[in-house]
């Protein structure tokens, strides 16, 4: 007898998720340089920004959006991204 794999229920995004993402995107240009560089790295490395919080899973759509916005602001300021093992 084989066991059926456990399936996690699909969870709908919170109603406020898009509003929160938009507000965070609006804040990025006001972040100090060090915070901007740190958060760009964090958006790509933290499991909080990965599907099902799987450390090896793909980045969420929101993480990709935030990371791109942070990188765009860094480029505008002439800042370079940290390597994954830095900072």
N, C-alpha and C positions, 0 to 999 in steps of 0.2 A: 504494500500500500504506500503510495507516495503522498507527501503532504503538499497541499496547495500553498504557494508562497503567500506570505502576508502582504496584503495590499493596503497601502495607506489611503485613507479617504482623500479625495480631491477637495482642496480648500479654496474657496473663492477669495480673491483679494479683498482686503478691507475696503469699505466704501471710501475711506479717506486716503487710500494709498496714492492715488494720482495727485491729489492736492498736496500731500506731504512731499512727494517727489518733486513737484513743481516748486514748492517753497524751498526745498533744499537746493535745487538747481539755481534758483534766484540768489541764494546766499553765497554760492561759490566765488563769484567775483570779489566779494568783500573779505574773504579769508586771508589771513597773513600768509606770506610765502611758505613758511615752514609747515603750517597746517595744510596748505594746499598740496604740497609735495607729499606729506605724510598720508593724507586722505586718498590721493590718487593711488598710492601703493596699497593702502588698506582696501579700497574698493576692488582691487584685483586679487588680494591674497586672503582676506578674512573669510572664514566659512559662513559668516553671517550673510555674505553676499553671493552665496552659492545655492543652487537648487537643493532643497531639502537639507541644507546646512552640511552637505557632504563635502569634506575638505578636498576631495579629488573631483567633485562634480563640476558641471559647467556654471559659469557666472549667470546670475539672473539677468533678465532684460533691464531691470532698474540699475543693477551694478554696471552693466555695459554703458548705459546712458550717463550715469554719474561719472564713471571713469573717463569717458570721452569728453564730457564737459570740463572736468578738472584738467585733462591734458590740453584742451583748447586754451584754457585760461593760463596754464603754465607756459605754453608756446607764446601766448601774447606777452607774457612777462619775461620771456627769455630764460625760464627755469628748466632744469633737466630732471627727468624722473629718476627715482631711486631704483637700484637693482632690488630684486626680491629679497636678497640677503642683507640689505643695508637698512639702517635706521630703525 
